């Protein structure tokens, strides 16, 4: 089961990676669906912030996404286990 959850955690890093690579060319709705933790990036605002604050907020946003994906994977795992018997 650990490997199963590690796969979910790895998948959770896909959307933040795509946002870092392509930025605003991605659809914002798509970003919010697959990376709900990106809402934390709103706290950065339009003003220039120190690099330490930007890195801290990105770490929080990616961490929230990883936890959410692991939770979803865990719930799916138990539901599928109950269905299979």
N, C-alpha and C positions, 0 to 999 in steps of 0.2 A: 504494500500500500504506500510505502514511503516513495518508491519510484513513481507511482501514479501521481502523488502530490507534487513531486519535483517537476514532473512534466507540466502540470498546471501552472506552477510558479514560473517555469521557463516561458510558457505561452504568454503569461501576463506581461512579460518584458517586450513583447513584439510591438504593441502600439506605442509605448514611449519611444522605442527605437525609431519607428517610422516617423513620429513627430519630430524627433531630433534631426532626422535626415531630410525630411521634406517640408517641415514647418507648416505654413499657412496654405499650402497647395492641397492639403487634405480637407475633406468635408468636416466641419466642426461637429455636426450631429454624429457622424461616424466616430469621431474622437470621444465624445461624451458617452456613447454606447459602450465602446470597448475599453475606455479608460476613464471610469468615473472619478478616479482620484485626481484627474487633471483639473478639477474645479479648484483644487488647492493652489493652482498656478495663478488664479485670479488675484491672490494676495500680493503678487509681485507688482501689479498695476502697470501703468505706462511709464512711471518714473524710473530713472536709473537706480539700480540697487547694487550694493556690494556683492561681489562674487560669492562670498560665503553665504549670504542670505539666499541667493539664487540656487546654489547647490543644495542648501538645507531644504528648501521648498521642493525641489525636484526629488530629493531622496524621500521626503514624506509622501509625495504624490505617487511615486513608483512603489513605495512600500505598502501604501494603502491598496493599490491595485493588486499587488502580489497577494496580500492577505485576502482580498475579496475573491480572487480567482481560486486560491487554495480552499476557501470556504465553499465556494460553488462546486469545486471538484469533490470535496468531502461529502457534501450533501448528495451529489449525483452518484457517488460511489455507494453510499448506503442505500439509496433508492434502487439502484440497479441490483444490488445484492439482495434486497428484499424481494424484488420481482423475480429474480432467478431462483431464489429459494435456497 
